[in-house]
Amino acid sequence: MSVKSNQKEVVVPASVTVPAGIYTITFPITTAKVTTTVTSTITATLGTSHFARSITVTPTGTVANPTITGMTFPVTTLVGGTGTTATVTLSAPPSASLTMSVKSNQKEVIVPASVTVPAGANTVTFPITTAKVTTNVTATITATLGTSHFGRSITVTPN
């Protein structure tokens, strides 16, 4: 069976012997150290049959799909009409820039719809602004990255 990779950073043997009567075979895959994310397609060919799968290689210390591990605010109570920031922490730095969605469940607490997490960063900060209110309003701000979610409450008080 012949085997090939379409990226030089992902090395596979040129061929693998498949003994008679064997339906599953394994072979080594070696990756080079990379500075940016590389995705390679590995293709195995036996006669006229082809099977291909992708493999992603990320720089050391980064991951392709980090998760959200926390969110902090310098304060948890604000006077309406003022603002603060939120800092979201990830499980590991992403290997490529990612877009994280952000939302508030109360219209009086305004956050950007999305924030870009730069490649190699394990935290990202975004602004929180508030409208003037006549009664206390507690909002939950939720950050979402892939299937990972993290929410935290903040309260807005009248002036």
C-alpha positions as CSV (number, residue, x, y, z in Angstrom):
1,M,0.0,0.0,0.0
2,S,1.4,3.4,-0.9
3,V,1.1,6.3,1.6
4,K,1.7,10.0,1.1
5,S,1.3,13.3,2.8
6,N,0.8,16.6,0.9
7,Q,2.8,18.7,3.5
8,K,6.6,18.3,4.1
9,E,6.0,18.9,7.8
10,V,4.1,15.6,8.1
11,V,6.2,12.6,7.2
12,V,4.8,9.1,6.5
13,P,6.5,6.0,5.0
14,A,6.3,5.8,1.2
15,S,4.8,2.3,1.5
16,V,3.4,-0.1,4.1
17,T,3.2,-3.9,3.7
18,V,-0.3,-5.2,4.3
19,P,-0.1,-9.0,5.0
20,A,-2.7,-11.3,3.5
21,G,-5.9,-11.5,5.5
22,I,-5.2,-8.3,7.5
23,Y,-7.8,-5.6,7.2
24,T,-6.2,-3.0,9.5
25,I,-2.7,-1.6,9.4
26,T,-0.9,1.1,11.4
27,F,2.1,3.1,10.3
28,P,4.2,5.9,11.9
29,I,3.5,9.6,11.3
30,T,6.3,12.0,12.2
31,T,5.7,15.8,12.4
32,A,8.2,18.6,12.2
33,K,8.2,21.5,14.6
34,V,6.1,24.3,13.1
35,T,5.7,28.0,13.8
36,T,2.2,28.2,12.3
37,T,-0.6,25.6,12.0
38,V,-0.2,23.2,9.2
39,T,-2.9,20.8,8.0
40,S,-1.9,17.9,5.9
41,T,-3.9,15.3,4.0
42,I,-2.5,11.7,4.3
43,T,-3.6,9.4,1.6
44,A,-3.3,5.6,1.5
45,T,-3.7,3.9,-1.8
46,L,-4.1,0.1,-2.4
47,G,-4.8,-0.8,-6.0
48,T,-7.6,1.5,-7.2
49,S,-8.8,2.2,-3.6
50,H,-7.9,5.5,-1.9
51,F,-8.5,6.6,1.7
52,A,-7.6,10.1,3.0
53,R,-7.6,11.8,6.3
54,S,-6.4,15.2,7.5
55,I,-4.0,15.9,10.4
56,T,-3.3,19.3,11.9
57,V,0.1,20.1,13.4
58,T,0.2,23.1,15.8
59,P,3.1,25.1,17.2
60,T,4.5,23.8,20.5
61,G,2.5,25.2,23.5
62,T,-0.6,25.9,21.4
63,V,-3.7,24.0,20.6
64,A,-6.1,24.2,17.7
65,N,-9.3,24.3,19.9
66,P,-8.7,25.7,23.4
67,T,-11.6,26.0,25.9
68,I,-12.7,28.9,28.1
69,T,-11.6,28.4,31.7
70,G,-12.6,31.7,33.2
71,M,-13.9,35.2,33.0
72,T,-13.1,38.1,35.3
73,F,-14.2,41.7,35.8
74,P,-12.4,44.3,37.9
75,V,-15.7,45.0,39.5
76,T,-19.0,43.1,39.7
77,T,-21.2,46.2,40.3
78,L,-21.4,49.3,38.1
79,V,-23.3,52.5,38.1
80,G,-25.4,52.8,34.9
81,G,-23.8,54.8,32.2
82,T,-20.2,53.6,33.1
83,G,-18.1,50.8,31.9
84,T,-15.4,48.3,32.7
85,T,-13.6,45.4,31.0
86,A,-13.9,41.6,31.0
87,T,-10.9,39.3,30.6
88,V,-11.5,35.8,29.3
89,T,-8.9,33.1,30.0
90,L,-8.3,30.0,27.8
91,S,-7.0,26.6,28.6
92,A,-4.1,27.1,26.2
93,P,-3.0,29.6,23.6
94,P,-4.7,28.9,20.2
95,S,-2.4,28.0,17.3
96,A,-4.4,30.4,15.0
97,S,-6.5,33.4,15.7
98,L,-10.0,32.5,16.8
99,T,-13.3,34.4,17.0
100,M,-15.1,34.2,20.3
101,S,-18.7,35.2,20.5
102,V,-19.9,37.3,23.5
103,K,-23.4,38.2,24.6
104,S,-25.3,39.8,27.4
105,N,-28.8,38.7,28.4
106,Q,-29.8,42.3,29.4
107,K,-30.0,45.2,26.9
108,E,-28.6,47.6,29.6
109,V,-25.2,45.8,29.6
110,I,-23.5,46.1,26.2
111,V,-20.7,43.9,24.9
112,P,-19.2,43.4,21.5
113,A,-20.8,40.5,19.5
114,S,-17.4,38.9,19.0
115,V,-13.8,39.3,20.0
116,T,-10.7,38.0,18.2
117,V,-8.4,35.8,20.3
118,P,-4.9,36.3,18.7
119,A,-2.8,33.2,17.9
120,G,-0.5,32.5,20.9
121,A,-2.6,34.5,23.5
122,N,-4.3,32.7,26.3
123,T,-6.3,35.8,27.4
124,V,-8.4,38.3,25.7
125,T,-10.1,41.5,27.0
126,F,-13.2,43.2,25.8
127,P,-15.2,46.3,26.9
128,I,-18.4,46.3,28.8
129,T,-20.6,49.4,28.7
130,T,-23.8,50.1,30.5
131,A,-26.9,52.2,30.0
132,K,-28.4,54.3,32.8
133,V,-31.0,52.4,34.8
134,T,-33.7,53.3,37.3
135,T,-33.5,49.9,39.2
136,N,-30.8,47.4,39.7
137,V,-30.2,45.2,36.7
138,T,-28.2,42.0,36.8
139,A,-26.9,40.6,33.6
140,T,-25.1,37.4,32.6
141,I,-22.3,37.9,30.1
142,T,-21.5,34.7,28.2
143,A,-18.4,34.0,26.1
144,T,-18.5,31.1,23.7
145,L,-15.6,29.6,21.8
146,G,-16.6,26.5,19.8
147,T,-18.5,24.3,22.2
148,S,-17.0,26.0,25.3
149,H,-19.1,28.5,27.2
150,F,-18.4,30.6,30.3
151,G,-20.8,33.0,32.0
152,R,-20.5,35.6,34.7
153,S,-22.9,38.0,36.3
154,I,-22.5,41.8,36.7
155,T,-25.0,44.2,38.3
156,V,-25.8,47.7,37.1
157,T,-27.2,50.2,39.7
158,P,-29.0,53.5,39.3
159,N,-26.8,56.7,39.7
